[in-house]
Amino acid sequence: MSLLILGATGGTGQWLLKEAIHNGYAVRTIARHPEKLPIENTNLTVFEGNPSDPRLLASALEGCTTALSALNISRKSVNPWSPLITPPQFMSQTLQRVARLGSEKQLQRMMIVSAWGVNGSFRELPFWFQMLVKWSNIGAAYRDHGRQENVLRSSGLEWTAVRASGLTNSEPKKELRISIKGKPKPALTISRRALARFHDRGDPKPRIRE
């Protein structure tokens, strides 16, 4: 089974890549800076460039049955009001291209890392974080995550959107908690490594896992 992983040089994407290779998958990825990839492996094929390039994306999708995206909207710094360095619709526009090109190839399923607080789960966030999403540049990523989820719904493919809580670089310390419609109440943070280990147990139904 071949996977396309987008965002494999990012904090979460690096762990997705490691988990996929560890579990024996043949992985393809697109990276502007391949030297930032965490591993080299005979089961890893790297396409150098930008995932928004349709021709490069078409080549990378060749033979892939599943696409995973850990793309995000980047800012100049961790400051919530720091200016964006990524186009505000980068994720959703890239996913639209994946869905369109994938329908012409063998792609069957798409999975994305979304965020707790996107679309209907916004009301579940603590009040202080709702204000950050509304008024700071953090909100740009949440709005585009929402657009991504809408792309998935209309794609005609099997799909999963995993709405993760705040991502940390710490080692996993607790059993992964899966919350559906706010129950049980999500933890405020989750380890990126723990998130990368999550899988949907092959359930073919389109869904959002929170």
N, C-alpha and C positions, 0 to 999 in steps of 0.2 A: 504494500500500500504506500503510495507516494503522497506526501503532504507539502503544501506551500505554506510557509510561515512568513508573515509580514511583520516587520518590527523586531527582527531577531537580534539586533544590536542593542535594543533598549533594556531597561532594568528587568522587566517581566519577560520580554521576548527571549532574552538569553537563557532563562530557566526553561521556557517552553522548548527551545531548541535542544538543550541538554537532555530533557526528559524524553523528547521524541527520539533522539539518537540512541539513548540508553535503552529504549524499548524496541529498538530494531527497525524503526521506520526509515524509509528513504526520504530525505528532506530536501526541498528546494527553497531558496530564499533570495531576496533582492536586497542588496545593501549598498548604500552610497560609500560606506567606508568598511570594506570587508575585513580590514585589519582589526576592527573592533569586535568581530565575532569571537565568542568564547572558546570555540573548539575547531579543530580541523579533523575531518573524518571522510572515509571513502564513500559513506552514505549521504554526504552533504554536497549539494551542487549550488554554487553561489553565482548569481548574476549581478554584476556590478552596475549600479545606477539607481534611479529613483523609481519606486513602485507606482508612481503616477504616470509613467511612460507606458502607453498602451502596447507598443510593440514588444517591449521588454517583458511586460506582464504576460502577454500572450505566450511568449517563449517559456517563461517560468511555470506557467500553468499546464504545459504540455505533460500529459500523463498523470496529473494529480487528481485524485478523487475528493480530497478535502483541503480546504483553505482555512488557516487560522490567522487571525490578525490581532496583534498587540500594539498596533499603531496608536499614537496619541498626538495631541496638540501641545507643542513645546513652547515654553516661555524662556526669556533670557536668564531668569534666575528663579529660585523657589518662591520668591515673594509673590503673593497672590495677585498683585497689581502690576507685576513685571510685564513688559510688552511681549506679544506673541512673536515667535520666530518661525512658526508654521502657519500656512494659510488656514483660516478658520473653518473651512469645510474639507480639509485634507483627507480625513478619515472616510467620510461619507462618499466623497467623489471617487476615492480609490476603490472603495467597496462596490460602488456602482459599476466600475470597470471590471472588477473581478466577477461580479454576477453576470454581466453581459458577455464577457469573453468566456466565462466558465460554461455558460449555456451552450456554447458552440463546441465545447470540448467534452471531457469526461467528468467534470466537477459535479459532485453530488451533494456536498454538504459544506456549509460555512459556519465557522465559530469565531466569535469576537470577544475580546475583553472589553466590557462596558463598565459602568460604574453605578454603585448604589446611590440613588438619588436621581437617576435618569427617568424621564417621563413619569409614569404613575408612582414610582417609588420616591419621588421628591418629598412628599408629605411625611415620609418616615424619618427623614433626616432631622437631627437636632436643630433647633431654631437658629443657633449661631452659625451653623454650616449652611443652612438655607440662605442666610444673608450673604455669605461669601460667594455662593454660587450665583446669586442674583446680581451682586454689585462688583465683584472682582473679575479678573481675567481667568480665574478658574472656570467660570461659567462657560467660556468658549468651548472647552473640551466637553462639558456636559451637554451643551446644545448639539454638538456634532455627534456625540454618542447617541443622542436621541434620533438624529437623522440616520445614523448607521442602522439602528434598530428598525427604522421604517423601511430602509433598503432591504433588509433581510426579510421582512414580512411580505414584501412584494416580489421577491426574487424567484419564487417558484421552486427553490431548493430546500432541502432539509437544513435547519439552522439552529444554533444555540447562541444566545447572548448571555454571558456570565457577568452579572452586575456585582463587581467586587467592591468591598469597602476600602478604606484607605490603605494603600500599599506600602509595605515596609521592606527593608532589606535584611531584617532579622531572620534567624533560624526558626522554623516552625516549632511551636511549643505546645500547641493544642490540636485536638482533632478538628478537622475541617468542619465548619458549621454551614449547612445549607438552609437558607431561609426562604420561604415561599410566602409572598404577600406580607412580609414583615414578621412572620412567625416561624421559629423563635426569633427574638429580636437580634438583628445582626450585631456583631462586634464592630467597634469603630475602625479597627485595622485588621489586616491580614498579611501574612508573609507572602512575598512574590513567589517564593519557592513552593509554598503550600498551594497557592493558586495554580501554578504550573502543573502540579500533580493531579489536579481535579480532572475528571473525565465524566462524560455523560452516560457511561455504561451502555452505549449503543442505542439508546432510545431514539427512534427515527422522527419523533414528533417535534415540530418546531416549538421552541420554548425559550423562556427567559429564566435563567437560574440566578437567584439573588444571594 
